[in-house]
Amino acid sequence: TEAACGRRSRRRGYIPATITPDRASAGRTICSFHDGRRTGNAWVMAADCADRGRRWSSQVRLVVDGDRLTWTSGKGTASYVRCGRRAG
């Protein structure tokens, strides 16, 4: 959305995230992926995560639909929107 991908000074309530085949980071949370496999239109993998000294492991399911990515794990579901590289 324009609000999520707009100039950094105008983004309120959105946390930039970077997701690659090996890891993900959003805010102070970092996850490393392993044992990934494709299942239909989703990727399912194990994730070892850390945030401010707390550590946990989880199964993660990632589904991409156009510019939207849905992340589902034991901690719940979050949706992300892909922004152009020049945004922010």
N, C-alpha and C positions, 0 to 999 in steps of 0.2 A: 504494500500500500504506500501511498505517497507519504503518510505520516511516519511509517517505519523506515522508509528509505530516504527521507528528506535530509536536509542539512543537520549536522550533529546538534547545533544549537536549538533546533526546533523539535528534536526527537524527545518525547517525554513518555516514560513508561515502556520503552523498548530497549532491550539489551542486545547489542550486536553479537552475533555468533559466527564462528568459523567451523565448518564441518568438512573433514577430508576423509578418505578411506581408512586412515589410521587413527584419527583422533578428532575430538570436538572440544571447543572451548566457548564459554559464554559467561560473561562477568568473571568471577573468580573460580568458576567450576571448570575443571579439565577432565576429560575422559579419554582413555586409550582403548581402542577396539582390538579384539582378536577373535579368531574362530568365526569369521563372518561367512554367511552363505546367502545366496539369493533364494527367496521363496515367493514365486509369483511376481507381483510388482513391488515386493518389499525386500529389504535387506535385514537379516536378523543376525545379531552378533552379541558376544559377551563384552561388557564394558567395565573397566576398573576406573573409578572416578575419585576425585578429591576436591575439597572446597574448604579453605580455611582450617586445615588440619584434620578435617573429618574425611574418612575414606570409606568407600562402599563399592560393591560389585553388583552388577545388574545385567539382565538380558534386555537388549534394546532392539526395537523394531523401527526401521526408517522407511517411510513411504513417500515418494515424490509424485506430485501431480501438478504438472506445469511448473510455475515458480513457487509452489508451496511444498514444504517438507513437513511431515508429521512424525514426531518422535514419541514413541510410546515405551514406557518402562515401568518398573515397579513403583516408581515415584509419581506416575501419572502420565498425562499426554500434554504435549506442547506443540504448537504450530509455528513454523518459521516461514518467512517470505524471502525469496532471493532478490537482492538488490543489485543494481549495476555496480561495476567496480568504481565508478567515479562518485558514487553517492557517499556522503559523510566526510 
